[in-house]
Structures are given as structure tokens and as C-alpha cells.
């Protein structure tokens, strides 16, 4: 095999192999554990950067080995897969630094970082998967790798949340398996293709294709937190802050949304979906989830649960964009995959900082926190304002592009949806900013690192400042070719026949 064939496998192994070694380390071997984590992070970023350059120049990377009759295990790089791989790899790197600081002196760190590495391996694996069977394999591995992270603390609350998470995701995975099996019986399991590969099957297998699409969307909709399949996500907020960041911005929720993109454009294709009249139900499901998540977020008094319901709403912008079946709308949905990840991981880092430093878990406890932790509160403000859609932060770029895309395909009502969602976002984020900056400081029951040089541990402070800065930069530099927006435009031009 040439190095071009082995590079996709190398990206998966760069986190998988260090993770397997970390499982065997004793708790006191902290220096070796940190070194292995950082080695895997660095190697993965280098490999992804080289592949990004190659794909931008038209190079192809494909690894394939026999797996099932008519369905090989395929890892291949295209512009779409690398959008998700680059996001996951970058945020895994930052979250690894955050987790090292967050879990300092905590028990079971080898177990945590072992599963943490397995999780990102599964994520990049499903992003690079070249067919539905390969995607399913890594999709299920992601479920198994994240469950131990959700229950990491071992408390009754975390164990209960883990059971709920496992029930939802295993059921969702079963639906995906059934959908993949149905499609395999009709058309086999070819590689993902621009414009899909099912158009010729529409007339003969109309009903079967409708059923398969429903199975895949509902199965993927569990991880993407589409209503009414979202119930696991708020419950999983009992997990440590690095896990929350992983679930919302790096891996699980994004995996579901990414899978929907693959199914819509690279399995079925726009033309087949229009003939089957399947895009309208998906569009309305996304719209309902956007509004529902925002309305429920307004009711939450726990900070992480408010952020969780915000995720339910925000990730559905991706589904909304692809369901509109227009080129500009597709760009808006794809770029929001990245922009939402940057902004939401910032918010969860900050929530973790508030909890670890001052014991803040509920909204009312945020009063005056900006005076004690101004840098963390600044990063939180950038993330929150970006979620609302305030320019020039990344969220504005996503929503502006989605609005233009809706107009392009004649779905003017989507503008009202975007406006209503922005107002709801403002209604549940702006009170947090007012409390943090302008209210009288609360009586916090803990005050760690009060005498240190920084407001909190530097490994907790650096990640949210970095991701907040990136949220600003990708908005300010959106017009450049290698920005997430520019890369999303490249994806639509190359791969989506719309």
C-alpha cells in the first residue's frame, strides 16, 4: 500500500494506539500519560493538516480492506469528511489540555483518557468512513466508547444518566443498522457518491426507500438530538465538563448531524429525495427541534442543562440547512457544524471553570462572576453572543448563510424561524451575561486558585480563550478560501449535485 492509502488509517490510529497504551498505565504515571496524550494530539493534527492540503489540491486518499461480502471497510478523505475530521481533531487537542487540568489529582485518569482517545478515534473513523457499513461500525464504537465517560464519576446520578444514554443510543444504532441492511438488500453498499447512488432504485423500490430513510434519520437523530429523540442529552450533563464538551462539540451530537448530511447527499441524493418527497418532513422536524430546544433552554436553572437544550436547538441548524436542498443553504448547514462546535465548546469550558473554581452550577450563582473571573466570563460572552448571531462572531455567518439559502429555494418562512430562534437565544443567554457582569457578586461556597497568578488553573483558562478567539476569527475571516465557510463552499461545489 502507498502512503496515500495508509494516511486515513494513520489518522484513526494516531489516537487509538496511545489510548490503548494509556489504559495499561498506573494512576501515578501522570507524566507518561500526558506525554502519550500530547503525542497522539500532535501526530493527528500533523496528519490532518497534510491531508487537508492534499485534498485542497485534488489528491485522493483511500484505504480499503475486506470486511463483509460486498461491503469492505473503507476509509477515504474527501472535502466533507475532512471538515469534520479537522474540527474533531482540533477540539480534541484543546479539550485534552483542558481535561488534564480539570482532572488533576482525580482518580481513574488512565481509564478516562483511554476512553477519551477511543472516542475521538471512533469520531474520525466515522467521518472518514467511505460507505454505510464502515460508518455503522464506527458509529456503534462511538456509543461504546462514550458510555464509560458519561458514568465516569460513578455516582447514582451519573449511572442513571448512563443507562438512559445507552438505551437511547443503542436503540438509535439498531435503527441505523436496519436502515443500512435495507439499502444493502436493494443496492449493495457502494462508496458514498456525489448525488447519491439510489436514484435508479426510486421507481422500483419506492416504499422500501422511504422506510430506509426514516430508519436512518431517526437512528441518526438520536445522537443529533432531534425531537423526540433528545432525552438523553440533558441527562448526560452530570458528566465532567470535558465530557460535556466532547458530547456537544466534538463527537456524539456532531456525529449524528454529520451522518444525516451523508445520508441526504451521498446516499440518497437531492433528486431521489425530491422524487420521494422526503425533504419536507425532515425540514419541519429540524424547525420544530430548533424552537423546542430554545424554549426548553429558557426554563432551565442549571447552567449546563441550559447549554444542553441550547445544543439541541443549535445543532438542528445543520439538519435545516441540508434539508433545504439548496447550495447556499447546504453551505450554511455545513459551516454551522464547525461554528457551533467552536462556540459551544467555549461555553462548556467556561461552565466547567465556574464549577471547579467557585462551585457555580445554577444560574443564580453566576451573579458577579465576571469580577472574579473576567477572562472566563469574556470567553463565555463571546460564545453566547455568537449563539445569538451577533456579528462578527461565527454564529452570525452561519445564520446569515442559512437565511440566504432559504431565500434561494423559496422557503421564506425560514427567515422567521431564524429570527424567532435568535430572539429566544437572546432571551436565555443575555440574562446570564447581565448576571455575570452587572449583578452583585454571589456568596460562593468555594474559591479555588484565589491567590494564584491567574483566575483559575491555566490549563482551564487557556482553552476557552483560544476557542473564543477562533469563534471570532472564523467570522472575521469568513471570506478567505480556507475558512470553514470557504471549505464548505468547496464541499458543495465538488460533492453535492444541487
N, C-alpha and C positions, 0 to 999 in steps of 0.2 A: 504493500500500500504506500502511496505517496503521502507527503506531509499534509497536502491539502485534504486528503481523505481522513487523516488522523486528527486534524485540528478540532473538529466538532467534538470528538470523543475526549480529546485533551481538556476541553473546557469543562466537561462534566467531571472528569477525573480530578481536576485541579482542586476541587473542594471535597469530592468523595473520599479520596485516599487519605488526606490529612484528617478528615473526620473519623475514619475507621481507626487510625492510629490514636487519636485523642481518646476514644472510648477505653483504651487499654492503660491510660495514664493514671497514676495516683493523684489524689487531690493536691498534694503538696508540690507536685511537679508543675508549678504555675508558669515558670519561665519557658519550659519546653512547650507547654500547651499554647501559650501566647505566640511563641515563635512559629508553631505549626499553623495556627490561625492566620497569622500575618503572611506566612509563606504562601498559603493557598489563595489568600486575597490578592496578593501581588501577582502571582502567576496567572490567575484568572483574568485580572484586568489587562495584563500584557497580551494574553491570547485573544481576548475580546477586541482589544484595540487593533491588533493586526488583522483580525477578520473583518472588522468594520471598514478598514482601509481597503482590503481586498474586494469586498462586496461593492463598495462605492465605485471601484474601478471595473466592475463587471466580472470578477473572479467567482468561481463556483467551488463550494466545499460540500462534500457528501461522503458520509460513512454508512456502510450497509453491511449487515451480516444476516444470515438466515435465522428466522425466529419461528414462524408458523407457515404452513403451506400457503403460498400466495400472499403472504404478509411478512416481509422482512422487517427487522429492526433498522430503521433509517434515522440518522441524524444529519440534517443538512442546514446550511445557512442561506437565508435569503434576507432581504431588507426588513421584512416583517418580523422574522424570528429574532434578528439582531436588535431591533428596537426593545424587545422585552428582555433579551439577554443582557444588553448593556445596562438597562435600568436595574435589573435584579443584581447584577454583579457590582455595580457602583454602590447601591444602597446596602448590599450585604457587607461590603467593605466598611462603610461608615457605621453600620449597625454592629459590626464585630467590635470596633473600637468602643462604641457605646456600651455594649454588653460586658466587655472586660472591666470597664469602670463600674458599671451598675452591679455586677455580681462579685465585686471584690470582697474576699473573705466569706463568701456564701458557700454553703455545702453543695455537693453534686455538680460542680462546674464541668468536670470531664464529661459527664452524661449530657449536660446541657449543650456544650459546644459540639459534641459528637452529633447529636440530633440536629443541631443548628446547621452544621455542614451538610448533613444528609438532605435537609430541607432545601437548601439552595441548589444542591446537585439535582434534585428532582425538578426544581423550578426551571433551571436552564435546560434540563433534559426535555421537558415537555415543550419548551419554547423552540428547541432545535428539532423536535420530532418531525419527521418527513411524511408520516402517514398517520391514519387514525389509530391503528393498533399500537404504534410506538407512542403516540400521545397518551393513549389509555394507560399504558404501562407506567409511565412517569406520573400521570395524574393520580393513580392509586398509590404509588410510592410516596407522593406528597402527603396524602392523607395519613399514612402510617408514620411518616417522619415528624409531622407536626403534632400529632396527638400527645406524645410524651412532653412536648414543650408546653402545651396548654395545661397539663396536670403537673407541671414541674414542682410546684410548691407543696403538693401532697396534702393540702387542706381539704376538708369536706366540700367547700365551695368549688375548689378547682377540680376535684374529682367528679363532682356533679356536672360542672361545665364540660369536662372532657367526655363524659358519657353522652351529653347532648350533641357535642361536636361530632363524635364518632357516629352516632345514629344518623345525623343529617348527611354527613359526607359519605358514609358507606352506602346509604340509600341513593344518594346522588350518583355515586360511582356505578352502582348497579344499573341505573337508568342509562348512563353513558355506555356501559357495556352492551346493553340490549340494543341501543341505537346503532352502535358500531357493528354488532352482529347482523342486524337487519340490512344495513348498507352493504356489508360484505357479501351477503347472500345475493344481492342484486347486481352489484358492480365490482365485486372484489375489493381489494384495498390498494389502489394505486397511490402514488405520491400525491401530496397536495398540489393542486394546479390552479393557475390564474384562471378565473371564471368558473372554477369547479369542474367536476367530471360527471355530473348526474343529469345534464340537460337531455341527453338521448334517452334517459330512462323515464322521463316525466309522463309520457302518454301511456306507456305500458304499466307503470308501477305508481300511479298517482297516489292511491291511498297509502301504500307502504311507505312512500317517501314522506308523506305528511306525518305518519306515525313516527318514523325515524327522526324527523326534525324535532317533533315535540319531545321525544325521549331525550335527545341530545341537549336541547335548550333547557329543559327542566333539570336534567342531570348537572349540566354546567352551571345552571342558575343557582344551585345550592352554594357553590363556592363563590359565585359572583354576587350572592346575597340579593337576588331578585325576590320580590314578594310573590307568594307567601313562604318562600324557602329560606328566609333570612334569620330565623330564630336562633341559630347557633351563635351568630356573631356577637351580639351584645353580651351573651353569657360568657363568652371566651375572654372577656375583659378582665377576669380575675387573674389572668396570666401575667408574668412580669412584663414591664414596659418594652424590653427588646422584642419579646414575643408578639406583643400587640402591634409593634411597628412592622414586624415580619408578616403577620397575618394581613394587615391592611394595605401595606405599601409595597412589599417586596414579593410576596409569594402567593398566598392562598386566594385572596379575593381577586387579585390580578390574573391568576391562572384561570379562574372561571371566565373572566371577561375576555381574556386572550383566546380561550377555547371557542367562545361564541364568535369572535372575529374569524377564526379559522373555518368554522362550520359554515358561516354565512357566505364567505367569499371564496374559500379554497376547496370546499367540499361540494356545496350546492351551487353557488354562483348566483349572481343577481338575476340573470334571465330565468333560471329554473325556479327561483323563489317567487318571481313575479307571476309566472305561469301557474304556480301552485297557490298563489295568493296567501303567502305565509308571513310577509313582512309587516302587514298592518297589525296583527295580534302582538308581534314582538315589539313594535313601536309603542303601542299602548301599554304593554307591560312595563317597558322602560320608563315611560312617562309617569305611570302610577307609582313606581318604585321611587322615582325622584321626589315626588311630592310627599309620599308616605314617610320616607326616611327623614325629610326635613321637619315634618310635623311632629314626628316622634322625638326627634332631637330636641325640640323646644321644650318637651315635657321632662327631660332628664335632669336630675340634680347632681348626679355623679359625673365628674368631668370625662372620664374615659368612656362611659356609656353614651354621653352626648356626642363624643367624637365617633363612636361606633355607628350610631344611627346616621351621622353625617356621611360616613363611608358608604353606607347602604344607598344613600341618595346620590353621592358624587360618582361612584363607580358606574352607575347606570347611565351616565352621560356617554360612556363608551358604547354601550348597547344601543342607545338612542342614535348615535352617530352612524353606526354600521347599518342599523335598520332603515335609515332614511334612503339608503342605496343611491346616494349621490356622491360625486368625487370630493366636493368640498366638505360635505358632512362626514365622509369617511376620514378625511384628514383631521377634522375636529375631534372625532371619537378616538382616533389613534394617538393624537398628541396629548389628549387628556389622560391616556393611560400612563404617560410619563409625568405630566404636570401634576396630576392628583397624587401620584406616588411621592413626589418631592415635597409637596405641601403637607400631605397627611403624615408622612414620617416625621416631619418637623414638629407637628403638633403633638405627636405621641412621645417624641423625645422630651419635649417641654413638660408634658404631663408627668412623665417619669421623673424629671428633675424636681418638679414641685413636690411630688410624693416622697422622694428619697431625701430631699433637703429639709423640707418644712412639714412633711406629713399631710400635704394637701391632697384630698381625694374628692371633696364635694365643691360645688360651685361657690357656695357662700364662704368657703375657706380661702378663696382667691383674693379677698379684699386686701388691697395694698401690696400685693406680692411684687409688683413692679419696682417698688422702692427697695426691697430686699434683694431681688434677683432681676435687675434691669436688663441684662443681656438675654437671659432666657425669655423674659416677657417680650422683648423686642422680636426675637425669633418667632415666638408664638403669635405675635401681632401680624407679622408678615404672612405666616401660614393662614391665619384666619381671614385676613383681608383678601388674600389670593383665592380662598374658597368662595368668598362672596362674589369675586370677579372684579376687584378694583384694579385698574391699570396702574403700573405696567407689569404687575405680578403675573405669573404663569397662568393662573386660572382665567384671567381676562382673555388671553389669547385663545384658550380652548373654547370658551363660551361665544366669543366673537365669531370664530370659525364655524362653530355649530349653527349659529344664527344665520350666517351667510349660506351655509349648506342647506338649511331648511328652506330659505327663500328660493334657492336654485331649483329645488324639486317641487316647489309649490305647496309646501307644508307650512303655511304662515302661522298656524296656531302654535307651532313650536316656539316662536318668539315669545308668546305669552307665557308658555311653560318656563322658558329660561328666565324671564323677568320675575315670574312668581317665585321660582326657586331661589333666585338671587335675594329677593326680599325676605324669604324665610331664612336663608343663610344669615342675612344681616340680623334678623330677629334673635337668633340663638348664639351668634358669635359676638356681636357688638356689646351686649351686656357683660360678657367675660372680659373684654378689653376695658370697659369702663371700671369694672370692679378692680382689675389688676393695676390700673394706672391712677385712678382718681379716688377710690374709696379709702377710708381709714384702715390701716393695717389690722388684720385679724390677730387674735391671740393664738399663734401656732404652738402646738404641743411639742414640737421638736424643732431644732435649729442647728443642723449639722453644718460643718465647714464655715461657721460664722467668723472664725478668726484666721481663715486662710486667705491667700492672695486673691483667689477667685471666689465668686459667689457660691460655687459648688465644685465638685471634683472636676478637674479639667477635661477628663475623658467623657464626662457627661455634658460639659458645656460646649466643647468643640463641635460635635456632630450637629446639633440643631442650628448653630451659627453657620456651618457650612451648607447645610441643605436649605436654610432660609436664603442664603446668598445665591445659591443655584436657582431657587424659585424666582428670584429677581432677574438673574442673568438670562435665563432661558426666555423670559418675557421681553427683556430689553433687546436681546439678540435674536429674536424670533425670525427676522428676515434673512438670516445667514443660512447658507446651504446645509451646514452640519448641525444646526439646531434641531431639537426634537420636531419642530414644525417643518423645517426643511426636509428632514429624513422621512417624516410622514408623507409629505408630498411625493418624495421619491418612491415610497411604497405604492402609493395609489397609481402613479404613472407606470410602474413596472408590472405590478402584480394583480391589480383589480381591474377587471374588464367592465368598467362602469363609465 
